[in-house]
Amino acid sequence: MEVSAVKLRNSYQIYFIDAENYFLKQNSLCVVEIEHGVDIGNVVKIRNFQNNPSAPITGKVIRKATDDDLSRIPELESIEERAFAVCREKSKAKNLDMKLVSVKCLFDKTKLIFYFVADNRIDFRELVRELAAVFRTRIEMRQIGVRDEARIVGGYGPCGKPMCCLYQREEFEPVSIKMAKEQNLNLNSMKISGMCGRLLCCLGFEYDIYKELNEKLPALDSVITAGDKLYKVVSVNTLKEAVVIKDGDRFVEIGAKDLILKNGNYSIKDELIEELFKTDDENDK
């Protein structure tokens, strides 16, 4: 079975669908049938997903998007724009403590989905009845978190690139402060938090490689033996796989390949000690 990952129009949701023998290139548009109805979306690339037999199949391709299909999108967007305005007006009139984020109309117009953020549970039964009366279709109110809100709204991260959450699967991977510490980052919350106010998604992307490299290096403030002398590690450059120690007024960089680990203690290889700790006068000779 050929499986493709499809991100639905005007939604953060990604579905794994049976491609039904259609050859779907990345970024191509297709009309799909999912559990909620018929919708349109584009094929996306998911890391470590291709040819994964354990991927949950939740729909199938009906056809590649035609010009007629694409011509219907402005109408759907008009419905969504009107639904957003009506819902916001009615929720405000009812004093519902909720923030409407986005509205999605399925391609076959069988359902309107309203995405909102709220600190507490909201009784929106009366609101749903009124919306159903106005739009004559099924109404679904879907409460989302602040991360999902950022993913729907979109934007750019401090790195200047589109936010990582735009390319995440539907489920967010957990991110912890431990990941920032492992990468020797500034722990100022403003520096390591995204637009959603939570820890940056990208902290998890390189965590494993940083952890692997750091396991081969002495920790910051640890001690390295060089002959009969002891030196303190004053900085660690993980990606360069090196540490810096202080020798008097000099700072000396030591690569991981020049260190020996024995019984939990690091020492510099004997054949390198004399070369590394030559004074400037000796180097000028």
N, C-alpha and C positions, 0 to 999 in steps of 0.2 A: 504493500500500500504506500502510495506517495503522499506524504503529509506536508502541509505548508502552514506557516504561522501567519495569521492575518490580523492586522490591527484595524478595527472597525472605524468608519468615518465618525469624526467628532466624538471620539471616545478614547480613553486610555486602555481599554480592554483589548487583550490579544487572545485569539482563539486558535487552537490547533485543529485544522480541518482536513478532511479527506479530499485531495486534489482531483479525484475522479478522472484520473488519466490526463488532466490538463497540464501542460507544461507552463508553470507560472514562474516568471522571472521576479527577482527582487524589485520592489516598488511598482509592480504591475497591479492594476485594479481588477477586482473580480466581485461578482455578486455571490453571496454565500447564504446558505440556510443553516441557522443555528437554533438552539432551543427556544429562543425568545421570538423568532420570526426570521424574515428575510432582511439582509442588510448588505451594505457595500463597504469594502475596505481595501487596503493595499497590503501586499505581501512584504513581510519584514524578515530580516535575518536575525535569528536568535543564536547566540553563542552556545556551543555544545548541544544544539538541538537537532541538527540535521541527522536524519536516519536514526533517530532515537525511538526504539520500539515502545518505550514506556510512556511516551507523550500522550496525554489524555485527548482523544479525538472527540470534539464537541460539535461537529458540523460537517458540511460538505459543500463543495463548489457547485453552483448552478450553471454558471457560465462566466467567461471573461467579460468584463464590463464593455458594453457597446456605446456608441455615440448617443443612442437614445437613453441609455441608463445615465450617462453623464449629464444629459440635458435636464434630468429630473432633480439634480442636486440643488440648484437654486431655489426650487419650490420647497424642498425639505428645510433648507436654511431659513426661508421666510417663515415657515411654520414654527421653527425653533425660536426664532427671534420674537415672534408674537407670544409664544407660550412662556418664554422667559419673563416678558413684561407683565403678562397677566398673573403669573404665579407670584412674582415679587410684589405686585400690588395687593393681591388677595392675602398673602401671608403677612404683609405689613398691617393690613386692616384688621387681621385677627390677632395681632401682637404675638405672632409665633417667633420664638427666639432661634431663628435659623438664617443661615447665609446661603442664598442660592448661588451656585457656582456655574452650572451649565445645564442645558436641556438638549436631549437627543431624540430625534424622531427616526424610528426604524424606516428602512427603505420602502417597506410595503405599507407604511403608515398604520400599522396595527397597534402601535404602542408609542407613548411618549415617556421618556425616562428623565426625571428631574434629579440632578445631583446637588446635594446640599451638605453644608458643614454645620454642626451644632454641638454645643458642649454637653447637652443633656438629651434625653429622649423627647421626641416631639409627637404630640397627638395631632396628626394631619388628616384624620379621616374625613372631616368636613371639607377640608381644602381639596382632597382628592375627588370627592363627589362633585364639587363645583367645577373643577377642572375638566372632569369627564363630561359634564353637561355642556361645557363650552366647546370642547374639541371633538366630542363624539368618538372617542377612542379609549383604549385602556391606558391607565395612568399608573406609573410606578415611581415612588419616591425612594431614592437610594441615598442613604447617609454615608458619607465618605470621610476619610481622615485628612489632616492637613497635608500629608505627602501626596495623596491623590489629588488634592486641590491644586497643588503646585504643578503636578504633572498635566492636569487639564488646562490650566491657565498658560503654562509654558513660560519661557524666558531664558536668560543666559546666566551662567554661573560666574563666580569671580575669576575663573580661568579664561573667560571670554567665549567659551563654547556653549552650545545649547545644554540645558540642565540634563544631568545623567538620568533622572527619573523618566525622561521622555522615551528612553530606550530600554527601560526595565520591563521585565515580564509583569504580569498582573500582581504577583505577590512580591513585596519588597523583602530583600535580604536584610537580616538584622545587622545594625551597625552599632558599635560600642566605642566608648572612649579609649578602651584598650588598643584599638586599631590606630588611633592617633598617636598614642604613646609609643607604639612599636615603630612608627615612622618618624619619631622625633619631631613632631609638629608642635607648633605653638598651641597650647591648650586653651587659649582665649576663645570663649564660646563664639564670639563674633567671627573668628577666623575659620572655624571648622564647622559652622552651621550653614545650611542652605536657606533659600528663600522661605521654606516651610517652617524654619525655626528648629528643625531637627538636624542631627549630625549628617554631614555630607555623605551621599550615597557612594561617592568615589573613594571614600576611606576604605571601603571593603574590597575595591578592585585589586589593589596592590598589596593588601595585607599579607597574603600568603607568601609572596616572594620576599617581602621585607622580613617576615618572621624567619624564613629559611636562611636568608643572608645574615641576619643578626645572630643566629645561633652559632655562626662560625667566627663571630667577633667578640672581643671583650666588651663588657658593658661600660657605660659612662661611669667615671669615678672609680673603676676597678684598678687593680695594680698589675703591672707587667714587669717581669724580671728580665734584666739584661746583665748577664754575668752575676756579679755580686751586688748589683744596684737594683733599686726598685723605682719604678716610674708610674705616675698616675695618668690614666686616660682622661684627657680633657675634652675630647670631642670624638664623635663617631660618624663616619661618612658611609652609610650603608650601601648605597648604589656603587660607590667607588671601591667598596670592600676594603676599607682602610680605617685606621684609628690614628689619632694625633696624641702624642705625649709631650710633656714639657721637660726640657733638659736645660736647667738654668734659665737663661733668657731666650733660649731657642725652642722652637716647636718642631718636632720631628714626626713625619708621617710614616706609619708602619703599615704595610699591606698584609692582608690575611695570610698570604702565601709565605710571609716571612716569620710567622708565629708558630709556636709549638704548644699544643694543649696537652698537659699531663696532670692527672689527678685533680682536674678542675682549675688548674692554674696555667696562665699563659706566660710564655717566655719567648724572647727573641732568639732566633737561630744564632749559634755562636759565630759562624763564619760571617755574619752581617753586622755584628756589634761594633767592631772597629770601624767599618766603613760608615755606618749610620751616625756614629757619634764623633766623627772627626771634627775638629774645630775649624773655623774659617781660615786660620793661619796655616793649618795643615793642608787644607784644600788648595791653598795658593801656591804651595811648594811644587 
